Amino acid sequence: MPLFATEGRPEAGDAPGLRDIEARAGVFDADALLQERLMLAEELAPLDAVVGPGGTGEQQLKSLLASVAVQHRQEAAEAGRKITDSTVDELARSDPRYKRKLEEVGTMRAEWVVLRAKIDAITTRLQWAQALLRYAANEPRG
């Protein structure tokens, strides 16, 4: 069942002047925009879980960094070498696994920003249409 069904929506004969007001205000049929916004929101959801507010992306990076650091420290200990904390940190941050994850999260963040902007643009257009309809409905008729 579609979220924004057109069934039961008033037609021109049902509400006197509805389509006339829409035409005068230059307002489009909002159903297509609502459907597009819903599809974008569904595409955004998995990205939101990782890089959105409260997402797990930062925790994933920190966890991987700690895991890689522990591995480098163990390898050094097994080889009988002493290494400083700053060296362990440098080795962990330059590790290919950490770099790949960092790039992955960065790409997800970029996709998230673009999708958020698209959704915000649709929301703004819908709000603008509502304002135009309110204005057109209240304008004096001659």
Wavefront OBJ file of the C-alpha trace (Angstrom):
o trace
v 0.000 0.000 0.000
v 1.617 3.268 -1.073
v 2.297 5.799 1.607
v 0.941 8.687 -0.446
v -1.945 7.183 -2.367
v -3.973 9.377 -4.689
v -7.145 7.400 -4.021
v -9.695 9.476 -2.202
v -7.946 12.683 -3.154
v -10.423 15.453 -4.006
v -10.940 16.085 -7.704
v -11.921 19.377 -9.286
v -15.632 18.545 -9.042
v -15.349 17.495 -5.384
v -13.838 20.702 -4.019
v -14.927 23.886 -5.732
v -11.930 25.781 -7.020
v -9.235 23.330 -5.801
v -7.650 22.759 -9.205
v -8.209 26.428 -10.075
v -6.276 27.473 -6.969
v -3.496 25.013 -7.802
v -3.321 26.337 -11.364
v -3.311 30.008 -10.282
v -0.625 29.343 -7.700
v 1.439 27.414 -10.242
v 1.616 24.425 -7.904
v 2.526 20.987 -9.208
v 1.074 17.657 -8.207
v 3.000 16.860 -5.004
v 2.496 13.078 -5.135
v 5.489 12.524 -7.423
v 7.745 14.575 -5.146
v 6.495 12.779 -2.057
v 7.191 9.432 -3.722
v 10.693 10.566 -4.744
v 11.397 11.778 -1.200
v 10.291 8.427 0.193
v 12.582 6.546 -2.214
v 15.508 8.803 -1.285
v 14.795 8.264 2.423
v 14.894 4.492 1.886
v 18.253 4.874 0.106
v 19.515 7.135 2.889
v 18.588 4.833 5.794
v 21.588 2.446 5.660
v 23.991 5.381 5.245
v 22.297 7.204 8.108
v 22.942 4.230 10.383
v 26.675 4.521 9.746
v 27.470 8.186 9.097
v 24.356 10.043 10.209
v 23.817 11.494 13.674
v 24.464 8.730 16.189
v 25.808 6.485 13.421
v 28.332 3.760 14.044
v 30.993 4.919 11.556
v 33.270 6.594 14.096
v 33.033 3.629 16.464
v 33.852 1.243 13.606
v 36.956 3.271 12.761
v 38.106 3.470 16.387
v 37.537 -0.245 16.909
v 39.484 -1.166 13.784
v 42.302 1.231 14.704
v 42.588 -0.329 18.179
v 42.533 -3.843 16.761
v 45.246 -3.051 14.216
v 47.349 -1.332 16.902
v 47.130 -4.402 19.140
v 48.221 -6.601 16.238
v 51.250 -4.398 15.478
v 52.203 -4.304 19.168
v 51.995 -8.124 19.389
v 54.083 -8.564 16.236
v 56.763 -6.275 17.664
v 56.724 -8.107 21.007
v 57.023 -11.495 19.296
v 59.983 -10.189 17.294
v 61.569 -8.937 20.530
v 61.389 -5.271 19.491
v 60.294 -2.453 21.706
v 58.186 0.191 20.013
v 56.710 3.388 21.369
v 53.030 4.192 21.533
v 53.447 6.842 18.846
v 55.066 4.280 16.526
v 52.214 1.844 17.157
v 49.747 4.626 16.380
v 51.583 5.520 13.150
v 51.679 1.863 12.083
v 47.981 1.422 12.817
v 46.948 4.615 10.971
v 49.034 3.678 7.939
v 47.719 0.098 7.851
v 45.904 -0.668 4.560
v 42.871 -2.078 6.398
v 42.393 1.155 8.345
v 42.944 3.274 5.229
v 40.317 1.250 3.302
v 37.779 1.622 6.109
v 38.499 5.336 6.389
v 37.922 5.748 2.648
v 34.745 3.659 2.810
v 33.283 5.770 5.624
v 34.310 8.956 3.782
v 32.531 7.805 0.617
v 29.444 6.933 2.619
v 29.517 10.388 4.244
v 29.656 12.053 0.803
v 26.702 9.974 -0.443
v 24.808 10.795 2.768
v 25.338 14.543 2.277
v 24.071 14.410 -1.318
v 20.966 12.390 -0.418
v 20.198 14.692 2.545
v 20.470 17.712 0.236
v 18.066 16.131 -2.270
v 15.535 15.348 0.446
v 15.863 18.856 1.893
v 15.326 20.370 -1.569
v 12.131 18.355 -2.073
v 10.900 19.319 1.387
v 11.542 22.997 0.602
v 9.625 22.731 -2.688
v 6.681 21.123 -0.894
v 6.685 23.840 1.778
v 6.858 26.521 -0.910
v 3.872 24.934 -2.685
v 1.900 24.961 0.573
v 2.666 28.647 1.046
v 1.589 29.436 -2.513
v -1.642 27.523 -2.060
v -2.404 29.377 1.182
v -1.745 32.682 -0.535
v -3.829 31.783 -3.611
v -6.693 30.512 -1.469
v -6.802 33.769 0.484
v -6.186 36.267 -2.296
v -9.096 38.592 -3.035
v -11.215 37.624 -6.004
v -12.449 40.379 -8.295
l 1 2 3 4 5 6 7 8 9 10 11 12 13 14 15 16 17 18 19 20 21 22 23 24 25 26 27 28 29 30 31 32 33 34 35 36 37 38 39 40 41 42 43 44 45 46 47 48 49 50 51 52 53 54 55 56 57 58 59 60 61 62 63 64 65 66 67 68 69 70 71 72 73 74 75 76 77 78 79 80 81 82 83 84 85 86 87 88 89 90 91 92 93 94 95 96 97 98 99 100 101 102 103 104 105 106 107 108 109 110 111 112 113 114 115 116 117 118 119 120 121 122 123 124 125 126 127 128 129 130 131 132 133 134 135 136 137 138 139 140 141 142
